[in-house]
Every structure is written in structure tokens, then in C-alpha cells.
Amino acid sequence: MNMSVTPRATSSESSLERHTVTGLRILVVDDDPAFGDATARVLRAAGFEVFLAPDHRLALEDLESTRPIDLLITDIVMPDRVNGVALSRMARMRRPELKVIYLTAYDIPGVEDEAAGPVLRKPIDDERLLAEVRRVLTTADAGSTGKPSGLSFSTG
């Protein structure tokens, strides 16, 4: 992931602006403010509405609200005894249709078996993150037919 935290768009972000999505909302949960901000900037440049939460408590407040959220992107290793996998379980109890992408800088044996979505390794390239977000959002839940969900993306 491009971790430069500057107010002007990087060349990578400028090229991402061509891929716009309307009406899709993503909750990003990461205890590292610089990484969370950089992730949100990339997603916003691609046309997503993004909400940031630095911990599981604020994330759960958002998830318990009436605010629509289409995707949860969460760091796995976070302080306060609630990791990203546990957060996603709590989130899906509240919103069973919620899709999840996990991020981690650590090699955690067996995490893919516990995760309700793909696990991506930090640092992550902006284009790879966006490709995975698009893939997850356009794929039906694992328990269904596996056909695309009908969401479409404009690349113009």
C-alpha cells in the first residue's frame, strides 16, 4: 500500500479515480492511523464511501447504527483482546450479509481457516487492494451460488 500520507493525490491514486463505484460503503478498522488513512484515501479515490474506526468498539457502534455498510476491511492484530477475526464474527451477527476483507502484517498460522473472507498481507499494493475489494463486492456469499451479486463498476 502506498503509505505516503500527503494531501495531494499520488500518480497511483490519480489512475484509480477512473474506477468509480457509486453508493457502496466500506468500514475500515485499523489501529494504525497512518495505514487506516492511506487505505481510506485509496478507496475514496476509487469512488467508495469510507468510514474509519481505530478499534473494535467504534466499529461496532457503526455496525449497530442504521448506516448501510457493504464491506468491512479490518486489521487482524489489534489491541484490547478483540482481533479482526473476532470483530468480523460480531459484525456478521449484527449484519449476516456483511462481506469482510482482513489485513495483517503478520504470518498467523490457520487464520485463513478462521476468516470469513480473504486475508491480505500488509503492505498491500493499492491496485491489489482495489481488485480484491471489487472481487469481494461482486461475489455472492460463500454459502450461495457463487454467482456475481449484480453490483457493477464503471471504469470510464
C-alpha positions as a printed Julia matrix, in Angstrom:
156×3 Matrix{Float64}:
   0.0     0.0     0.0
   1.21    3.49   -0.74
   1.81    4.73    2.78
   2.7     8.34    1.95
   0.26   10.48    3.86
   0.14   13.65    1.8
  -2.9    15.76    0.93
  -2.33   15.62   -2.82
  -3.13   12.53   -4.87
  -0.27   10.31   -5.92
   0.0     9.12   -9.51
  -1.38    5.76   -8.34
  -4.43    7.43   -6.78
  -4.99    9.59   -9.86
  -5.11    6.5   -12.05
  -7.53    4.87   -9.6
 -10.06    7.68   -9.97
 -11.13    6.2   -13.32
 -12.68    3.23  -11.49
 -15.69    4.7    -9.73
 -18.33    2.97   -7.73
 -21.41    4.73   -6.51
 -23.33    4.01   -3.37
 -21.01    1.39   -1.84
 -19.84    1.91    1.72
 -16.77    0.43    3.4
 -15.86    0.39    7.08
 -12.08    0.29    7.59
 -10.85   -0.77   11.05
  -7.16   -0.36   11.82
  -5.38    0.76   14.98
  -2.59    2.33   12.88
  -3.94    5.79   11.95
  -1.49    6.31    9.07
  -2.37    2.96    7.47
  -6.11    3.49    8.02
  -5.96    6.96    6.47
  -3.91    5.73    3.49
  -6.35    2.85    2.92
  -9.34    5.19    3.13
  -7.73    7.65    0.7
  -7.18    4.91   -1.91
 -10.75    3.63   -1.53
 -12.25    7.14   -1.7
 -10.23    7.92   -4.82
 -11.85    4.83   -6.35
 -15.32    6.18   -5.56
 -16.21    4.34   -2.35
 -17.71    5.99    0.7
 -15.38    5.11    3.58
 -15.81    5.2     7.34
 -12.79    4.76    9.63
 -12.69    3.19   13.07
  -9.47    2.87   15.11
 -10.76   -0.02   17.23
 -13.47   -2.66   17.59
 -15.63   -0.53   19.89
 -16.14    2.28   17.39
 -16.52   -0.24   14.57
 -19.33   -1.99   16.45
 -21.03    1.37   17.06
 -21.07    1.94   13.3
 -22.29   -1.61   12.68
 -25.1    -1.22   15.23
 -26.27    2.01   13.59
 -28.67    2.17   10.66
 -25.84    3.32    8.38
 -25.54    0.97    5.39
 -22.18   -0.8     5.2
 -21.34   -3.13    2.31
 -17.84   -4.25    3.29
 -15.72   -4.47    6.44
 -11.96   -4.21    5.97
 -10.26   -4.99    9.26
  -6.76   -5.4    10.57
  -6.4    -8.74   12.31
  -3.95   -7.87   15.1
  -5.33   -5.05   17.25
  -5.09   -4.12   20.94
  -7.72   -4.76   23.63
  -8.14   -8.51   23.18
 -10.55   -8.24   20.22
  -8.81   -9.13   16.98
 -10.15   -8.64   13.47
 -11.48  -12.2    13.2
 -13.49  -11.79   16.42
 -14.68   -8.37   15.25
 -15.9    -9.83   11.96
 -17.83  -12.53   13.82
 -19.53   -9.9    15.98
 -20.18   -7.79   12.89
 -21.77  -10.67   10.97
 -24.0   -11.48   13.96
 -25.41   -7.98   13.51
 -25.26   -7.97    9.7
 -25.13  -11.52    8.3
 -24.78  -10.28    4.71
 -21.67   -8.2     5.51
 -18.61   -9.06    3.42
 -15.17   -8.95    5.03
 -11.54   -8.49    3.96
  -8.78   -8.97    6.52
  -5.39   -7.24    6.56
  -2.33   -8.28    8.53
   1.4    -7.7     8.6
   1.91  -10.95   10.5
   2.16  -14.58    9.49
  -0.65  -16.13   11.54
  -0.94  -19.9    11.05
  -4.5   -21.05   10.35
  -6.01  -17.56   10.1
  -7.41  -18.28    6.62
  -9.41  -21.17    8.12
 -10.99  -18.84   10.7
 -11.58  -15.87    8.39
 -14.92  -15.12    6.72
 -13.14  -13.57    3.73
  -9.76  -13.13    2.09
  -6.66  -12.34    4.15
  -4.3    -9.83    2.54
  -0.74   -9.19    3.71
   0.5    -5.7     4.6
   1.94   -3.79    2.98
  -0.51   -4.15    0.13
  -0.33   -2.53   -3.26
  -3.17   -0.06   -3.97
  -4.23   -1.83   -7.17
  -4.27   -5.24   -5.44
  -6.41   -3.87   -2.63
  -8.9    -2.36   -5.07
  -9.02   -5.52   -7.17
  -9.79   -7.59   -4.07
 -12.44   -5.11   -2.88
 -14.15   -5.26   -6.28
 -13.93   -9.05   -6.38
 -15.42   -9.46   -2.9
 -18.2    -6.95   -3.53
 -19.23   -8.61   -6.79
 -19.15  -12.18   -5.47
 -22.14  -13.72   -3.75
 -21.71  -15.03   -0.21
 -19.82  -18.31    0.12
 -22.99  -20.15    1.13
 -24.84  -19.15   -2.01
 -24.44  -19.96   -5.68
 -21.12  -18.12   -6.08
 -22.52  -16.05   -8.95
 -21.78  -12.32   -9.15
 -24.01  -10.23   -6.91
 -25.11   -7.83   -9.64
 -23.0    -4.89   -8.45
 -21.26   -3.18  -11.31
 -18.29   -0.9   -11.58
 -17.73    1.92  -14.03
 -14.21    2.06  -15.42
 -14.75    5.12  -17.59
